[in-house]
Amino acid sequence: MKKILTLLLITFLLNSAFAVIIKAPAVSLTDRGYVGVPINIQINVTKGDGHVFMDTMPLTELDMQGSARIAAKVAGEVTGKDMSKYNVYITVRSDVPVVGGPSAGGTMTIGIICELMNWSLNKHVMMTGTINPDGSIGPVGGILEKIEAAKKANCTIMLIPKGQRYVEVEGNKVDAVEFGKKLGIKVIEVGSIYEAIPYFTNKKIIMKEYPENPLIEEKYKDIMKELSENVLKTANEKYENLSKELSNSYVGYEYQKALLNELTTSKSLLEKANDEYLKNKYYSATCSAFNALIKLETIEHTLKYLTGEEDVKTFLTEVQNKISHDKEIVYSKNVTTNNFEEILAGRIRIAEAEKLLDNAWKSYYLGNYDEAIKYGSFAKLRGDSAIWWVSLKENDNNGKIINEAKLKSLAQQYLDNAETILTYVETLFPNLPTDDLENDLESAKEAYKDGDYLLTIAESIDTCVKAEIPLVIFGDIEYSKKYARNKINLAENLGITPISALGYYEYANSLNDTISKIMYYKYSSYYAQMDIDVIKELNKSISENISSEINIVTNENVNIEETTTKENNVGIMISAIIGGLIGFAGGYLARRVSA
């Protein structure tokens, strides 16, 4: 045992000698109120199997650990490194207890990047900001206190999240830039990890911009044009029929008024859909027409219920039988390298149809028949849409059949990522209602248990996107848009037709609501990445090439005022080693006691 401990200690000492040590600002609660304090973060990266280990003293909150996992993920993407082949060790030391820890996410990402690339760090630069999964820097509190922490650490440049220059203090706005000047600190706003890197390293990592693939773009338009034409035809015909039927029926003033209002709304949606179709926005046209169909289907079955032609229970039973039949069709299709997107789209819609039907039955047994009809109508159409999607490439037999078991490890990665992001958001926003997100995550876990790994990935993506909205709601929409477009272009350059990603991107462009716009850009980037990941998983021979082409490292001199040096001051190194030894010994003893 002594030999093993000695070997472990020697390994730790050697790792410490080659570690990146980076300073981060934190906030500590004292008798005088909140004050800024610098903390030391030591980062080691070794060959491994994708783990992130953290040793903190004093103990930090869970949000720092969540930040560390996301920081490692982002660092891997930025550098083009496959983080499943590395282990990251993060040691955090502070002289005083600190409040929270997510604001160090951006700093940890920088440290991991420098360790992966073997780059020097400018010890006179400090940064605060959470790290988001797309590499953007999120807002934090205590900006002024953290600028003071930078002063205590002898830093001359302080990076803060974009949009946080002006801080409200007791009803007054304080300019963080001017505040920093008085302390001899240059305060600079940054919106992403790409913007922050040059200040720490005198180097740039540029997000490589891939060109669109015109052939694939046209292929996508042809596929979506066919789908939109079918949905538009169905919706327009149903509108004409219901308009006549409703004009010849009378079901009481209130109901008649409500149904006519819904009919008017559906007409507006159809006009929008027809206009989008003429502008070649086929996915947007499909969405608008589908929303119109939901309203029309609800009108139809509400009318039948009110005139006594159909009772609600019979309607829901018919919908249930139809969805079961639709599910059999969807899951009978062979999944190939050429159609897995369409098959996945079908499975997603069947899963949603089943959830909607559950809500319909709940409403029915609570006696809320109007609500039951709405949910039932939506469920029926969701089942229809599943069939539309899996039928898009029915005659295309060029793809190779996929053994879905090969996607098990990828599904687990997406599931783990969803759980990490959800936990991260729950710790950052403890008062945020997350029941729906927990349900989405549970659906992903159920799909995994059932061996439906494609659906696991989709449900995990759904959890991630919804969970990330609070993180980026005040972020840069243009960054989200560019990030999504770049992912799409990368997929296209690999010969993939990223139908879902292109569809969501097109739909996001058509929206005016900021939150919805960001959400669909997120869906777009996630689905494009899914396409890339699936191809990588099925064809390991191209995996390394894909990873290495994600970014370009440019060794350009960046006009930063401070000189970069390796953070290897002997005093700091000795204290880090001693701190690490204490942490190691303490952790070892703690494990012995708990055993």
C-alpha positions in Angstrom: 0.0 0.0 0.0 2.9 2.4 0.8 4.4 1.8 -2.6 1.1 2.5 -4.3 0.7 5.7 -2.3 4.2 6.8 -3.1 3.7 6.1 -6.8 0.5 8.1 -6.7 2.2 11.0 -5.0 5.1 11.1 -7.4 2.6 11.0 -10.3 0.8 14.0 -8.8 4.0 15.9 -8.3 5.0 15.3 -11.9 1.5 16.3 -13.2 1.6 19.5 -11.1 4.9 20.5 -12.7 3.3 20.5 -16.1 -0.1 21.8 -15.1 -1.8 25.0 -16.1 -2.5 27.3 -13.2 -5.0 30.0 -13.8 -6.5 32.6 -11.5 -10.2 33.2 -11.3 -12.2 35.9 -9.4 -14.7 34.8 -6.8 -16.9 36.4 -4.2 -16.7 35.7 -0.5 -19.2 36.7 2.2 -17.5 38.5 5.2 -18.5 40.6 8.1 -18.1 43.6 5.9 -20.4 42.1 3.2 -19.4 40.6 -0.1 -15.8 41.0 -1.2 -13.9 39.9 -4.3 -11.2 37.2 -3.8 -8.9 35.5 -6.3 -8.7 31.7 -6.4 -6.2 29.4 -8.0 -7.3 26.7 -10.4 -4.8 24.0 -11.4 -5.7 22.0 -14.4 -4.1 18.7 -15.6 -5.2 16.8 -18.7 -4.0 13.2 -19.2 -4.9 10.4 -21.5 -8.0 8.7 -20.2 -11.6 7.9 -20.8 -13.6 11.1 -20.6 -13.8 11.7 -16.8 -13.6 15.1 -15.1 -12.3 15.1 -11.6 -12.5 18.0 -9.2 -10.7 18.6 -5.8 -11.8 21.8 -4.1 -10.7 23.4 -0.8 -12.8 24.9 0.8 -15.6 22.8 -0.7 -17.5 24.6 -3.5 -21.1 24.2 -4.5 -22.3 21.7 -7.1 -22.6 24.4 -9.7 -18.8 24.5 -10.1 -18.6 20.8 -10.7 -21.3 21.2 -13.4 -19.3 24.0 -14.9 -16.2 21.8 -15.0 -17.9 19.1 -17.1 -19.3 21.7 -19.6 -15.9 23.5 -19.7 -14.2 20.2 -20.7 -16.8 19.6 -23.4 -16.4 23.1 -24.9 -12.6 22.9 -24.7 -12.7 19.7 -26.7 -14.9 21.2 -29.4 -12.9 24.4 -29.6 -9.6 22.5 -30.0 -10.9 19.7 -32.1 -9.9 17.1 -29.4 -12.0 14.0 -28.6 -12.5 14.5 -24.9 -13.6 10.8 -24.5 -9.9 10.0 -24.7 -8.8 12.4 -21.9 -9.3 12.8 -18.2 -9.4 16.3 -16.8 -8.2 17.0 -13.2 -9.1 20.4 -11.7 -7.8 21.5 -8.3 -9.3 24.7 -6.8 -7.7 26.5 -3.9 -9.0 29.5 -2.0 -8.0 31.1 1.3 -11.6 31.8 2.2 -15.0 30.1 1.5 -16.4 31.4 -1.8 -20.0 31.9 -2.8 -21.0 29.6 -5.7 -18.8 28.6 -8.5 -20.3 28.8 -12.0 -18.7 32.1 -12.8 -15.4 30.2 -13.1 -16.7 28.1 -16.0 -15.2 30.4 -18.7 -11.9 30.5 -16.9 -11.7 26.7 -16.5 -12.5 26.3 -20.2 -9.5 28.6 -21.0 -7.3 26.5 -18.7 -8.3 23.2 -20.2 -7.7 24.6 -23.8 -4.2 25.8 -22.8 -3.4 22.4 -21.2 -4.6 20.5 -24.3 -2.7 22.8 -26.7 0.4 23.2 -24.4 0.0 27.0 -24.5 1.4 29.6 -22.1 -0.9 31.8 -20.1 -0.9 35.5 -19.5 -0.9 35.6 -15.7 -2.0 39.3 -15.7 -5.5 38.4 -17.3 -8.5 37.3 -15.3 -12.0 36.5 -16.5 -15.4 35.9 -15.0 -18.4 34.4 -16.8 -20.3 31.1 -17.0 -19.6 28.8 -19.9 -22.5 27.7 -22.1 -22.4 24.4 -24.1 -22.1 26.4 -27.4 -19.0 28.2 -26.1 -20.7 31.5 -25.4 -20.0 33.3 -22.1 -23.0 33.7 -19.8 -23.8 36.5 -17.2 -22.7 36.4 -13.6 -23.1 38.5 -10.4 -20.6 40.4 -8.4 -18.9 42.1 -11.4 -17.4 45.0 -9.3 -16.2 42.7 -6.5 -14.5 40.5 -9.1 -12.7 43.4 -10.6 -11.4 44.1 -7.1 -10.3 40.5 -6.9 -8.3 41.0 -10.2 -6.6 44.0 -8.5 -5.6 41.8 -5.5 -4.2 39.2 -8.0 -2.0 41.9 -9.7 -4.0 41.5 -12.9 -4.3 44.4 -15.4 -7.0 43.0 -17.7 -10.4 41.8 -16.6 -12.7 40.0 -19.1 -16.5 40.2 -18.3 -19.5 38.8 -20.1 -20.8 40.8 -23.0 -23.7 43.0 -21.9 -22.6 43.4 -18.2 -20.6 46.6 -18.5 -23.2 48.5 -16.5 -23.9 47.2 -13.0 -26.8 48.4 -10.8 -25.7 49.3 -7.3 -28.4 50.6 -4.8 -30.4 52.0 -7.7 -27.5 53.5 -9.5 -25.7 52.3 -12.6 -22.0 51.8 -12.3 -19.8 51.6 -15.4 -17.6 48.6 -14.8 -15.0 49.9 -17.4 -14.6 53.2 -15.5 -14.6 51.4 -12.2 -11.8 49.2 -13.4 -9.8 52.2 -14.7 -9.7 53.7 -11.2 -8.1 50.4 -10.0 -5.7 50.2 -13.0 -7.7 47.4 -14.6 -8.7 47.3 -18.2 -12.2 45.8 -18.3 -13.2 44.2 -21.6 -16.5 42.5 -22.6 -16.4 39.1 -24.3 -19.2 37.1 -25.8 -17.6 33.8 -26.4 -14.6 31.6 -25.5 -13.2 32.4 -28.9 -13.1 36.1 -28.1 -11.4 35.4 -24.7 -8.6 33.1 -25.8 -6.4 35.8 -27.4 -6.2 37.8 -24.2 -4.9 34.8 -22.3 -2.6 33.3 -25.0 -1.7 35.9 -27.7 -3.2 33.3 -30.1 -6.5 32.8 -31.8 -8.6 29.8 -32.3 -10.9 30.7 -35.2 -14.2 28.8 -35.7 -13.7 27.4 -39.2 -16.4 28.6 -41.5 -17.5 25.9 -43.9 -19.2 26.8 -47.2 -22.7 25.7 -47.9 -23.1 22.7 -50.2 -25.4 23.8 -53.1 -26.2 20.2 -54.1 -27.3 19.2 -50.6 -29.2 22.5 -50.1 -31.2 21.7 -53.3 -31.7 18.1 -52.2 -33.1 19.4 -48.9 -35.5 21.8 -50.7 -36.8 19.1 -52.9 -37.5 16.8 -49.9 -39.2 19.6 -47.9 -41.1 20.9 -51.0 -42.8 17.5 -51.4 -43.7 17.4 -47.7 -45.0 21.0 -47.6 -47.2 20.4 -50.7 -48.9 17.4 -49.1 -49.5 19.2 -45.8 -50.7 22.4 -47.6 -53.1 20.4 -49.8 -54.6 18.5 -46.8 -55.0 21.7 -44.8 -56.5 23.8 -47.6 -59.0 21.1 -48.4 -60.0 20.6 -44.7 -60.4 24.4 -44.4 -62.8 24.6 -47.4 -64.9 21.7 -46.1 -65.1 23.0 -42.5 -66.0 26.5 -43.7 -69.1 25.1 -45.4 -70.0 22.7 -42.6 -69.6 25.4 -39.9 -71.7 27.9 -41.9 -74.5 25.3 -42.1 -74.4 24.3 -38.4 -75.4 26.1 -35.2 -74.1 24.9 -31.8 -75.0 27.8 -29.5 -73.7 31.3 -29.5 -70.6 30.8 -27.4 -69.4 27.7 -29.2 -70.3 29.1 -32.6 -68.2 32.2 -31.9 -65.3 30.3 -30.5 -65.2 27.9 -33.5 -65.5 30.7 -36.0 -62.6 32.5 -34.3 -60.5 29.3 -34.5 -61.4 29.0 -38.2 -60.3 32.6 -38.8 -57.0 31.9 -37.1 -56.5 28.8 -39.2 -57.1 30.8 -42.3 -54.4 33.3 -41.3 -52.0 30.4 -40.7 -52.8 28.9 -44.1 -52.3 32.3 -45.8 -48.9 32.5 -44.1 -48.1 28.9 -45.1 -49.0 29.6 -48.8 -46.9 32.7 -48.7 -43.9 30.9 -47.2 -44.2 28.2 -49.8 -44.1 30.7 -52.7 -40.9 32.1 -51.1 -39.4 28.5 -51.1 -39.4 28.4 -47.3 -40.8 24.9 -47.3 -40.2 23.8 -43.7 -41.7 27.0 -42.4 -44.7 26.5 -44.7 -45.1 23.0 -43.4 -45.0 24.2 -39.8 -47.6 26.9 -40.5 -49.9 24.6 -42.4 -49.6 21.9 -39.6 -50.5 24.5 -37.0 -53.6 25.3 -39.1 -54.4 21.6 -39.3 -54.4 21.2 -35.6 -57.0 24.0 -35.2 -59.1 22.6 -38.1 -59.0 19.0 -36.7 -60.1 20.4 -33.3 -62.9 22.3 -34.9 -64.0 19.2 -36.8 -64.2 16.9 -33.8 -65.6 19.6 -31.5 -68.4 20.1 -34.0 -69.1 16.4 -34.2 -69.2 16.2 -30.4 -71.6 19.1 -30.1 -74.0 17.8 -32.8 -74.0 14.3 -31.2 -72.3 12.7 -34.2 -69.3 11.5 -32.1 -68.7 11.1 -28.4 -65.3 12.0 -26.9 -64.5 8.5 -25.6 -65.1 7.0 -29.0 -62.9 9.6 -30.7 -60.0 9.1 -28.3 -60.2 5.3 -28.6 -60.0 5.7 -32.4 -57.0 8.0 -32.1 -55.4 5.5 -29.7 -55.8 2.7 -32.2 -54.6 4.9 -35.0 -51.4 5.9 -33.2 -50.7 2.2 -32.3 -51.0 1.4 -36.0 -48.8 4.4 -37.0 -46.2 3.3 -34.5 -46.1 -0.2 -36.0 -45.4 1.3 -39.4 -42.7 3.7 -38.2 -40.8 1.0 -36.3 -41.1 -1.5 -39.1 -38.9 0.7 -41.3 -35.3 -0.2 -41.8 -32.9 2.4 -40.4 -30.2 3.2 -43.0 -27.4 5.7 -43.3 -29.5 7.5 -45.8 -32.8 7.8 -43.9 -32.0 7.7 -40.2 -33.0 11.4 -39.9 -36.5 10.7 -41.3 -37.0 7.6 -39.3 -35.9 9.5 -36.1 -38.4 12.3 -37.0 -41.1 9.7 -37.2 -40.2 8.1 -33.9 -40.1 11.5 -32.2 -43.5 12.3 -33.4 -45.0 9.0 -32.3 -43.5 9.5 -28.8 -45.1 13.0 -28.8 -48.4 11.6 -30.0 -48.5 9.1 -27.2 -47.8 11.9 -24.6 -50.5 14.1 -26.1 -53.0 11.2 -26.0 -52.2 10.6 -22.3 -53.1 14.2 -21.7 -56.3 13.8 -23.7 -57.4 10.8 -21.5 -56.5 12.7 -18.3 -58.7 15.6 -19.5 -61.5 13.3 -20.5 -61.6 11.6 -17.1 -61.5 15.0 -15.4 -64.6 15.9 -17.4 -62.8 18.6 -19.5 -64.1 17.4 -22.9 -63.1 20.5 -24.9 -59.5 20.0 -23.7 -59.6 16.3 -24.4 -60.7 17.0 -28.0 -57.8 19.5 -28.5 -55.2 17.0 -27.2 -56.7 14.2 -29.1 -56.8 16.1 -32.3 -53.2 17.1 -31.9 -52.2 13.5 -31.0 -53.9 12.2 -34.2 -52.1 14.7 -36.4 -48.8 14.0 -34.7 -49.3 10.3 -35.7 -50.1 11.4 -39.2 -46.9 13.5 -39.3 -44.8 10.5 -38.2 -46.0 8.7 -41.3 -45.3 11.7 -43.6 -41.7 11.8 -42.4 -40.9 8.1 -42.7 -42.4 8.1 -46.2 -40.2 10.8 -47.5 -37.4 8.5 -48.7 -39.4 5.3 -49.1 -38.0 4.5 -52.6 -34.5 5.5 -51.8 -32.6 2.2 -51.0 -29.0 3.6 -51.4 -28.2 3.7 -47.7 -26.6 0.9 -45.6 -28.8 -0.6 -42.9 -27.7 0.6 -39.5 -27.3 -1.8 -36.6 -28.8 0.4 -33.9 -26.8 -1.3 -31.2 -23.7 0.5 -32.5 -25.3 3.8 -31.4 -25.6 2.7 -27.8 -22.5 4.4 -26.5 -23.4 7.6 -28.5 -26.9 7.5 -26.9 -25.3 7.2 -23.5 -23.1 10.3 -24.2 -26.1 12.3 -25.2 -28.0 11.1 -22.1 -25.1 12.0 -19.8 -24.7 15.4 -21.5 -28.5 16.1 -21.0 -28.2 15.2 -17.3 -25.1 17.4 -16.8 -26.7 20.4 -18.4 -30.0 20.0 -16.6 -28.2 19.7 -13.2 -26.1 22.7 -14.1 -29.2 24.8 -14.9 -31.0 23.6 -11.7 -28.1 24.7 -9.6 -27.8 28.1 -11.4 -31.5 28.8 -11.3 -32.9 26.9 -8.2 -36.3 28.6 -8.4 -36.8 27.7 -12.1 -39.6 25.1 -12.6 -37.9 22.1 -14.2 -40.6 19.4 -14.0 -41.1 19.3 -17.8 -37.3 19.0 -18.2 -37.1 16.2 -15.7 -39.9 14.4 -17.7 -38.0 14.9 -20.9 -34.9 13.4 -19.3 -36.9 10.5 -18.0 -38.3 9.9 -21.5 -34.7 9.7 -22.8 -33.8 7.2 -20.1 -36.9 5.1 -20.9 -36.0 5.1 -24.6 -32.4 4.0 -23.6 -33.8 1.1 -21.5 -35.9 0.0 -24.4 -32.9 0.0 -26.7 -34.3 2.8 -28.9 -31.0 4.7 -29.1 -32.0 7.0 -31.8 -35.0 8.2 -29.8 -32.7 8.5 -26.7 -30.5 10.9 -28.6 -33.5 13.0 -29.7 -35.1 13.1 -26.2 -31.7 14.1 -24.8 -31.4 16.9 -27.3 -34.9 18.1 -26.4 -33.8 18.2 -22.7 -30.6 20.1 -23.6 -32.2 22.7 -25.7 -35.0 23.5 -23.3 -32.5 23.6 -20.4 -30.1 25.9 -22.2 -32.7 28.6 -22.9 -32.2 30.3 -19.4 -28.4 30.3 -20.1 -28.5 32.1 -23.4 -31.8 34.1 -23.2 -29.8 37.4 -23.0 -27.0 36.1 -25.3 -26.0 37.1 -28.8 -28.5 35.7 -31.3 -26.1 36.2 -34.1 -23.6 33.9 -32.4 -26.3 31.2 -32.0 -27.2 31.7 -35.7 -23.6 31.5 -36.9 -22.9 28.5 -34.7 -25.9 26.6 -36.1 -25.1 27.5 -39.7 -21.5 26.4 -39.3 -22.6 23.0 -37.9 -25.0 22.6 -40.8 -22.2 23.4 -43.3 -19.8 21.0 -41.7 -22.4 18.2 -41.9 -23.1 19.1 -45.6 -19.3 19.0 -46.3 -19.3 15.4 -45.0 -22.0 14.5 -47.5 -24.9 14.5 -45.0 -28.3 16.1 -45.8 -29.1 17.5 -42.4 -32.9 17.8 -42.9 -33.9 18.5 -39.3 -31.0 21.0 -38.8 -31.8 22.9 -42.0 -35.5 22.9 -41.2 -35.0 24.3 -37.7 -32.6 26.9 -39.0 -35.1 28.0 -41.7 -37.9 28.1 -39.1 -35.7 30.2 -36.7 -35.0 32.7 -39.4 -38.8 33.2 -39.9 -39.5 34.0 -36.3 -39.6 37.3 -34.5 -39.7 36.2 -30.9 -36.2 36.2 -29.5 -36.6 33.2 -27.2 -38.2 31.0 -29.9 -35.5 32.1 -32.4 -32.7 31.1 -30.1 -34.4 27.8 -29.2 -34.7 26.8 -32.9 -31.1 27.8 -33.6 -30.2 25.5 -30.7 -32.2 22.6 -32.1 -30.6 23.3 -35.5 -27.0 23.1 -34.1 -27.8 20.0 -32.0 -29.3 18.1 -34.8 -26.5 19.0 -37.2 -24.0 17.7 -34.5 -26.1 14.6 -34.1 -25.8 13.8 -37.8 -22.0 14.3 -37.6 -21.8 12.1 -34.5 -23.8 9.3 -36.0 -21.6 9.2 -39.1 -18.5 9.2 -36.9 -19.9 6.4 -34.7 -20.7 4.3 -37.7 -17.5 5.0 -39.6 -14.6 5.2 -37.1 -12.1 5.7 -39.9 -13.3 9.2 -40.6 -13.7 10.1 -36.9 -10.3 11.6 -36.5 -10.5 13.6 -39.7 -13.8 15.2 -38.7 -12.4 16.2 -35.3 -9.3 17.7 -36.7 -11.1 19.8 -39.1 -13.5 21.5 -36.7 -11.2 24.4 -36.0 -8.2 26.2 -37.3 -5.5 27.3 -34.9 -3.9 30.6 -36.1 -0.6 31.5 -34.5 -1.1 35.2 -35.2 0.2 37.8 -32.8 -2.8 39.5 -31.2 -2.2 43.0 -30.0 -2.5 42.3 -26.3 -0.7 44.7 -24.0 0.7 42.1 -21.6 3.4 39.5 -22.3 2.4 35.8 -22.0 4.4 33.7 -19.7 4.0 30.1 -18.4 2.5 30.3 -14.9 5.4 28.5 -13.3 6.4 30.7 -10.4 8.1 28.5 -7.9 6.2 29.8 -4.9 2.8 29.2 -6.6 3.9 25.8 -7.7 5.0 24.7 -4.2 1.8 25.9 -2.7 -0.2 24.1 -5.4 1.7 20.9 -4.8 1.2 21.2 -1.0 -2.5 21.9 -1.4 -2.8 19.0 -3.8 -1.1 16.7 -1.3 -3.4 17.8 1.5 -6.4 17.3 -0.8 -5.2 13.9 -1.9 -4.5 12.8 1.7 -7.8 14.2 3.0 -9.7 12.5 0.2 -8.0 9.2 0.8 -8.8 9.3 4.5 -12.4 10.2 3.8 -12.8 7.2 1.5 -11.3 4.9 4.2 -13.8 6.2 6.8 -16.8 5.8 4.5 -15.7 2.3 3.6 
